[in-house]
Amino acid sequence: MPEMPEVQGLVEFVRDRADGLEITRVTVANIAALKTYDPPVTDLVGRTIGGAERAGKFIDLVTDGPHLVFHLAKAGWLRWYDQLPATLIKPGRTPIAVRVALSDGSGFDLTEAGTKKSLAVYVVRAPADVPGIARLGPDPLDDAFDRDTLAQLLAGRRTQIKGVLRDQATIAGVGNAYSDEILHAAKMSPYALAANLDDGEIDRLYAAMAEVLAEAVSEASGKPPADLKDAKRRGMQVHGRRGEACPVCGDEVRSVFFADNSLEYCATCQTGGKILADRRLSRLLK
């Protein structure tokens, strides 16, 4: 799943390549991906792109008319072409959901793999017209997001810290992968209750969040979309590395599986050596 650093990398790439170009054609191959009808998608044609912005994990392509906003969800991606293919898109027979052609011959496809289709595309007058953006919490990369901001978000929340970090209405942009990485860097159990964290633990969590996200964004910056996924994988310490050695202590990286996702952690670094049970089979070991 693309998360904040990869989305930021995509935003910077598209901003650099598309700024000042005109949209000459928009083809919707998967009508279910288009979540709005007013303004119509045809209103984008002839508009000049004035940049790209990120809101959480949403990408906002700014024009001198409507905004083209999209969320890549779990299996979506942006495929860029310096010269857009001339082949016709056959709806239902391609992973391409939307194709955008630009005035210099370049363009991009929004694609989605798999059978579970969650990619969402919006044509709106303002980004806040997208319900998911309107609900977003503060962005941890914002200069105003400081240690006290984090402490206020955690106060009184009788919720596991892993879930708090993934909740977009609480903190925008941190997903499953980077919450694993942040908690590993902070030496914190994913099941620690947010409300129970003391000042020292909040300090560690804030420092870990700032460092992990800054490093990931730096790694993604300047890379074309085709290289972003590999850059993400290379930077991971525990996420997606089940069975490998923890790079900090050498213990085995372990997973906890849920119905539709998993988390990875190091027992030595994060849980005092306690192994967390597979949640599909039994409750968390006490």
N, C-alpha and C positions, 0 to 999 in steps of 0.2 A: 504493500500500500504506500503510495507517495505521501510523505509527511512534510512538515514545515520546511526543513532544509532543502529537500528536493523541489518542493513547490517554489521556494524562493529562487532556486537555481533556474527553474523554468521561467519564472517571471523576468529575471534579469536577462536571460537569453532572448526571450520574445521581445522584450523592450528594446534590446540592442538591435535586433534584426528587423523588427516591424515598424518601429516608430517612424511616422511620417508617410507610410505607405497607405494606399487606398484598398479597401476591401472590394474586390470585383465580383466575387461569387461566394455564396454560402450554400452548401448542399447538405441536407439532413437525410442521412441514410437510415437512422433508427429514430423514428418519431417519438418513441417512448422516452428517449433521452432528453427531449426538449420539454421543459417544465412550464413554459410560459407561451402566451399567444398574443399579448399586447404589451409592447409593440411587436409587430410581426417580425420574423427573422429577416424578411426582405428589406426591412428598414436599415439593416447594416450595410447593404450594398451601396457603394458610392461614398461611404464614410471614410474619413481619414483617421488612422490610428494615432492616438496621442500618448501612448505609453501603456504600461501594464503594471498592476499593483497586486499585492497579496492581502487577503483578509483571512486569517486562520489558514486553512488548507484550500481556500477558494482562490482562483485566479480571475482577475478582473481586467479584461482587455478594454481599455478606454478608447472611445472614439469621439468625434465631434457630434455624435448623435447618441444612440443607445449604447449601453455597456453590454459586452458579451462576457458573461460570467460563467465559469464552469468549475465543477468539483469532480476530481478524478476517481473518488471513492476507492474501493479496494483493488480493482483490477484495471483501472483506466490509465491512459497515458497520452502524452502529446508527441506526435511524430512529425518532425519538421523536415521540409524539403526545400533545398535551394532552388530546385526546378520542380514544380508540382507535376505529378504524373498526369498524363492526358487520358488515361484509361477511365472508363465509366465505372461508377460505384454501383454494385448490385445489392440493393437492400435485402437483408436477411442472409446474405452469403459472404459477409465480410465483417471483420471486427471493427470496421470504421463506423462511427456514429455520426460524425459531423466533419465536413471538409471545408476549409476556408482558403480561398484563393486571393492572392495579393497582387498589386499592380506591377511589381517587378518580375512576376513569374514564379515567385516563391509561394509558400503557404504551409498549412499544417493540417493534419488529421487529428481528431480526438478519437481514440480507439479504446476498446474494452474487451479483454479476454474473458473466457469462461461463459457459463450459461446464466449466472446470476448477474443481472444487469442493474447497476446502481449509479453509473455515471450520470451526472445531472448538468444540464445546460440551460442557461437563462438569458433571455434578452430583456433588459430592464432599463428604466430611465435613470435609476440610481442604485448602487450596490446594496443599500439598506432595504431595497424592495425584495431582496432574496431572503426568505425566512431564516435560513441557516446563518447568514451573515448578521442579521438583526439580533440573533440569540448569542452571538459570540461573546466570550469573556475577554479580559485583557490579554494582550499579546506579550509573551515573555521577552520578545526582542525589542519591545518599545522601551525607550529611555526612561519612561515614567514607571516601568515595572521594576520595583526595587524589593529589597528584603521585607520591608513592612507590608508591601502590597501582598506578597505571598503569605505572610503571617495572617493577614486579615482574611484571605480567601480560605485558609485552613481552619480558622478559629470556629470551634463549635461543630465541626463536621464529623459526625460519627460514621465515617466512610473510610474504607481502605484507601491508602494513599495512591496505589496504582490506579484505582478508579477515578480519583480526583484529578490526577494528571491527564487522564484520557478524556475527561469531560470537557467538551468544547465550550460549554456555557460557563465553565469555571476558568479555564485557561485555554486560550485559542491556539491551536496548531500542534500541540504535543499529542502524538498518537501512541500506538502500542509499542512500536520499536524504540522510540526515543524515551518513553517512560521507563522501559527496561534499562536503557543505558544510563539514564539519570539516577535511577535508584541504585544501580550497581556502583556508580561513581560516588554516591552519597553513603554507601555501605548501609543501606536501609532495606528492611523487608518490604516486599510489595503489599503485605497485608497489615502493616502498621496503620493504626487509626490516625487519621489526620489531626483530630482534635487532641490526641495524646502526645503529639510531638513537643518536646521541650525546646527552649531557645537554641541550644546547641545543635539539635537535630534540624531545626528550621534553617539555621545558618548553613549547615552542610548541604541541605537540599537546595537552597537557593544558589550556593556556589556551584554545585554540580550541574544544576539546570543551565546557568549562565555559561559555564565552560563547555558542556557537551553540545549545546545548541550552537554556540559561536563557532566551535571547531567544525561542526557538521556543515554549517552555512558557508564557512570559508572553503571547505573542501568542495562543495557543490558550485561555488561561484565560478563563472567563466566556462563551465563545461557544457557541451551540447547535450540535448535530451538523451541521446543514445548512450552517453557515458555516465549518466547520473545514477542509475541503479547499481552499477558495479562500484561506483565511488561510495555509495551508501553501505553496501555489504562490506567493503574493505574496512570501513571505519568502525564497525560494530565490535564491541568487546564481549557481549554475552548474547544479544538478540540474534536469533537464527543460528546459534553456535552450540546447540545441544550436543553433548558428548565430547566436546572439545575442552581443552584445558583453559581455565580462567587465566588471562594474561597477568593478573595481579598476584594471585596466590598459588596457581597451579591446580586447584581443585577442579573437579568436573563441572561444567556448566550443565544445569538441569532445567527441565521444562515442567510447567503445570499446564495441562490441557483443559480447555473449556469446550463448549458446544461448537463454537465457530472460530476460535482463535487460541492462542497459547501465549504464555509469558516465559521468559528465560531469566535465570538468576544463578548466583553462586552462593551456596549454603555457607561456606566459610566466610566470605566477605559480608554477607547480608543477613543471615538468620542465625548466627551463632552456631553454625554446624547442623542445625535442624533441617531435615529434608521435608519439603512441602509435598503433600499428597496430590496425586492426579485427581482433579475435581470431578472428572467424569465417573470416577469409581468410588470415591470416598470423600469424607470431609477432611479439611485441613488438619494435619497432625498437630496436636497441642504440644 
